Amino acid sequence: MENLLSVLRVSPAWKLLCALCATGLRPFAAKPLLRHRIYTQKDPAIALKYVLALLNSRLYFTWLYFKGKRKGEMLELYQKPLSEIPIKRIPREEQKSFVALVDKILTAKKANRDANTAALEREIDQLVYELYGLTEDEIAIVGGKPS
């Protein structure tokens, strides 16, 4: 069954929440969603779980925070800037470390939707920082709440 990538919402914890769902299924959310966008895989060279890891990272949230449309402290997730998010193209082999972490998070959440996956999420953040060659000073900026 084909997977879809769903961009759900911005959480109060300063994080973009994205999820994978099977074709024809609505993504699960504890609370009703005001808006969400669903994307299919268009480029077989880029794994959806790799994109999912990037979109759920602090760096990508920070990018959207400054490039997107804000209403107070909330972000509006419209086609623009979502269509302009810079997804770094890397070989499938290099995507595997991102995909493996996403798989661990999905497995933990499937077993217990309240599972604490913060450590795995921090590992993804670190991979993203390395992917873009961020310095310690840049990581410190991204790691804090945008001001």
Buried (B, 14 or more C-beta within 10 A) or exposed (E): EEBBBBBBBBEEEBBBBBBBBEEEEEBEEEEEEEEBBBBEBEEEEBBBBBBBBBBBBBBBBBBBBEEBEEEEEEBEBEEEBBEEBEEEEEEEEEBEBBBBBBEBBBEBBEEEEEEEBEEBBBBBBBBBBEBBEBEEEBBEEBBEEBE
